[in-house]
Amino acid sequence: MTDFLATGMLPDHYEQLAKTVRDFAQSVVAPVAAKHDAEHSFPYEVVAGMADMGLFGLPFPEEYGGMGGDYFALCLALEELGKVDQSVAITLEAGVSLGAMPVYRFGNEAQKQEWLPQLTSGRALAAFGLTEPGGGTDAGATKTTARLDDGHWVINGSKQFITNSGTGITKLVTVTAVTGETDGKKEISTILVPVPTPGFTAEPAYNKVGWNASDTHPLSFDDVRVPQENLLGERGRGYANFLRILDEGRIAIAALSVGAAQGCVDECVKYAKEREAFGRKIGENQAIAFKIARMEARAHTARTAYYDAAALMLSGKPFKKHAAIAKMVASEAAMDNARDATQVFGGYGFMNEFVVARHYRDSKILEIGEGTTEVQLMLIAREAGL
Ligand SMILES: Cc1cc2nc3c(=O)[nH]c(=O)nc-3n(C[C@H](O)[C@H](O)[C@H](O)COP(=O)(O)OP(=O)(O)OC[C@H]3O[C@@H](n4cnc5c(N)ncnc54)[C@H](O)[C@@H]3O)c2cc1C
């Protein structure tokens, strides 16, 4: 799988997938992206289209309803979707990497059989509830609790900023909760909460700066009772398991970010060849051409970084540092390119119906979600021996 790193050429089946998703992104996603963004509406029809294409099942085995592909295939799809609509891309990323993947990685056979076919088909979504009002970076500071009572977990607490948690097709929320104490340290476990369950509420959606068509809610848990069997993975391993999920997720966010960075380049190249000022195309000015060249270099470098991290992950080698590097470099490339693209578009770049304006608002969260840039720097420094 990793041969293409040397040649820069993707094997045919990856090329084919990227082309199929690119066509879908252009013909189905792009035409409704500005409308969903303006209306802050969840794009059900687009999600159904992605489900029909099997995108929610890309990295899962066929026995669980998946497509039998791998994580790199998911990344390629995210890159293509990220070019035109980050809200749609993050809906897929969170649905697969944060929603279904914890069940696949840490679930027992009964849990996999119950949940994966629904989630990999894209007909149901799962959300990943780690962040709390008191903090996301310091995930160990979790305050939500779950205590055992008569064969049930009783969950109390709240979660914040949870993607895909309140859509009409959300069927599962996976939460971290304190289930006790070991050696004076909090024991954090992961519990599956089917939706609906009495006492569980997805509070009204946030009014965000960007990702307006992505579904994000605060969640509250008020004596939520779920069977003891809903523990996901080993008791007390919730924190460690979620860190593993976040390591992988960083490669996916990097791929989405590369899509955004490349989308900005593509839009600028077209615009710079059309828009005229002082009797010539603006792209004939080196100031504009060099700006776009720098954007292309950022997108290319970031793509190389996520390919590299994905190749390590798929070959079973340690990839934590490379995933952190990819996430940091790619999210910064997206933000920098979005700012430059807005400049190239002039006043039109500040108008919401233009893709670059959406990228300008959408890209900032790429430097925050699934580990802030500061978290990536901490990981890189630690891996470097500091
Ligand atoms: C749209 C959106 C969708 C999201 N989706 C999900 C989701 O599906 N599931 C989920 O669990 N979470 C989700 N999140 C939460 C996201 O992962 C957190 O916002 C992020 O991890 C940062 O946590 P925080 O907001 O609590 O910031 P804080 O942890 O309070 O950090 C604030 C600032 O301090 C910095 N900082 C903190 N500690 C240190 C340190 N030791 N050294 C240096 N700097 C530090 C941070 O980098 C940041 O700049 C989402 C957030 C948004 C906005």
The ligand as a Gaussian input file, in Angstrom:
#p B3LYP/6-31G(d) Opt

LIG

0 1
 C      -17.401000      22.327000      16.004000
 C      -16.773000      21.452000      17.035000
 C      -16.963000      20.077000      16.984000
 C      -16.427000      19.264000      17.997000
 N      -16.710000      17.914000      17.988000
 C      -16.356000      17.160000      19.079000
 C      -16.798000      15.800000      19.197000
 O      -17.466000      15.259000      18.325000
 N      -16.453000      15.118000      20.323000
 C      -15.714000      15.676000      21.339000
 O      -15.466000      14.997000      22.330000
 N      -15.260000      16.958000      21.232000
 C      -15.576000      17.704000      20.131000
 N      -15.152000      19.014000      20.032000
 C      -14.323000      19.569000      21.100000
 C      -12.890000      19.846000      20.707000
 O      -12.197000      18.644000      20.520000
 C      -12.306000      20.739000      21.812000
 O      -12.890000      22.026000      21.668000
 C      -10.806000      20.820000      21.750000
 O      -10.221000      19.590000      22.075000
 C      -10.256000      21.890000      22.730000
 O      -10.824000      21.757000      23.998000
 P      -11.464000      23.037000      24.709000
 O      -12.388000      23.679000      23.740000
 O      -12.040000      22.601000      25.999000
 O      -10.268000      24.012000      24.943000
 P       -9.283000      24.006000      26.247000
 O       -8.870000      22.618000      26.560000
 O       -9.938000      24.791000      27.335000
 O       -8.056000      24.817000      25.671000
 C       -8.066000      26.242000      25.524000
 C       -6.714000      26.658000      24.948000
 O       -5.673000      26.316000      25.868000
 C       -4.688000      25.528000      25.218000
 N       -4.124000      24.590000      26.180000
 C       -4.761000      23.766000      27.021000
 N       -3.902000      23.046000      27.750000
 C       -2.663000      23.429000      27.359000
 C       -1.325000      23.069000      27.749000
 N       -1.085000      22.129000      28.676000
 N       -0.288000      23.676000      27.122000
 C       -0.511000      24.610000      26.173000
 N       -1.733000      25.005000      25.771000
 C       -2.800000      24.421000      26.359000
 C       -5.433000      24.830000      24.085000
 O       -4.540000      24.415000      23.066000
 C       -6.363000      25.953000      23.640000
 O       -5.659000      26.853000      22.807000
 C      -15.638000      19.836000      19.023000
 C      -15.422000      21.218000      19.041000
 C      -16.001000      22.028000      18.085000
 C      -15.818000      23.521000      18.204000

